[in-house]
Amino acid sequence: MKLYEIAHSRAGDKGNTLTLSLIPYDESDYPMLCSAVTADSVKQHLSAIVSGEIIRYELPNIASLLFVCQHALLGGVTTSLAIDTHGKALSYALLEMEV
Amino acid sequence: MKQKIRIGCGAGFSGDRLEPAIVLAEKGNLDYLILECLAERTIALAQKRRLQDPTKGYDPLLERRIESLLPLLIKNNIRLITNMGAANPVAGAKKIIEIARKQGVIVSVAAVYGDDVFTHLSPDTEAIETGKPLQQSGELISANAYLGVEGILSALQADAQIIITGRVADPSLFLAPMIHEFGWTNNDYDLMGKGTVIGHLLECAGHITGGYFADPVKKPVADMDKLGHPFADVFEDGSAIISKVEGTGGVVNLQTAKEQLLYEVINPHEYYTPDVIADFTTVFLKETGENQVLVTGGTGKTKPQTYKVSVGYKAFYLGEGEIAYAGASALARAQLAGEIIEKRLKPQFPDLRIDYIGSNAIHRTNFGDTSTPYEIRLRVAGKATNAADVAIIGEEVEALYTNGPAGGGGVRKYVNEVIGIVSTLIDRQNIQPQIQIFES
């Protein structure tokens, strides 16, 4: 199953760093996401997009994960040659991941 | 001192819709309206306009926004705080006074500035992103420090009804009225953290009411054509209820609030603003009714000893060309076109980028999806130091009409100057926020 079926996400940017939240629709899925969607597995899934380190933050109070991805925006919003310079569409790249 | 204030956010970026702010001012029962109109690069572009005309350099939509809002601000006794001053808050304040006089309205306007550090920042200062002197990035055009609440607080104490700033950290626009109305002290860092959380949730306006959120399959949102922008009832203990005006489109719920809390956060344990290093991991969110989310928790520790400075520089000229193919073998023909362009342009443009829109252009991969799209659009992009050189990219794509694969149509070509942004830090001692009051 794709993450899209059980979780939602919002992408954000700061310079060349991409942030991706991962929020289960049902909060009881949070522990499962914590064990299945690690920094390493996301790094592997997004290998074509993110060339730097990925740090995962856990936010149990709101049952959400946050992935902070370095070197992910081809130089960043102001100087990238890509179409989506902000990487705003990349939340749905994370949701393509199979779990 | 008040026990509760209502703060609305009527714009989340410079080009945002005009009418949600009008709805908030008309029907929102607001104490404060905030318009956040300054993205990272906006101020560098505004600085270019100011250099061409010293009476400009404020937000290009300022006149339209103020003309429609001013009568409502007066009628409903709402104070407006906005960073629409961009590169020239004083000129922005004078323009507001001019509009007020034309409307026959008495109003006090404060310009908050001191963020422009271009003249006292050495071009040899190291850029955080590159580790090299700023000037090596390109010709520098602007340098603005992210100020905190101080200047806005002085303006609130001076009873200005409209406060127009240059670069101020977005959450500070919201935190300042809380400090002012509740008598919080600036070194109560837990309260600074709570107020910053509330500001962060509101600052992108439509983001927390269902914009940049809706998905008709999984997250349907009603009436997005009349999306309401949010307001918060903020209480003196730093908790708040986020909501929106009844009858507007959109939704405020646990999901929209969670997405926005984590938006653009690079470390939720330490969210840096000039006012506080806030901890977002201690926040609790709870739905308390239809379109109502209660925000509690949120903490903070100390404030940074430095201000972040955004430095704008002339990066390069971007040239782009696009052409479309449809029907059988659309992708194959687009790929042939891409190969032709690559052979002709790659020697001159080593960074040349070739995208197949409809296949793998947006995510820069398609995760191995081999299905054949019915339509595909080739997009070519490259950069150079002058406009004439990059114009070749669009011209070469256009020439595919008669020299390229069958059925290529809909060419568009673009040349744009690109302003880049790098950042650095500056000691707080070196910056003194200033205010100037104008009366209509």
Interface residues (C-beta under 8 A of the other chain):
Chain A: Y4 H8 S9 R10 G12 D13 K14 G15 N16 T17 T19 S21 I23 Y25 A48 I49 Y57 L59 N61 I62 S64 L66 V68 L74 G76 V77 T78 T79 L81 A82 I83 D84 K88 A89 L90 Y92 A93 E96
Chain B: E40 R41 E129 Y212 F213 D215 K218 K219 Q255 K258 E259 Q260 L261 L262 Y263 E264 V265 I266 N267 P268 H269 F280 T281 T282 V283 F284 L285 G297 A315 F316 L318 D351 R353 D355 I357 A361 I362 H363 R364 T365 F367 R379 A381 G382 K383 V418 I419 G420 I421 S423
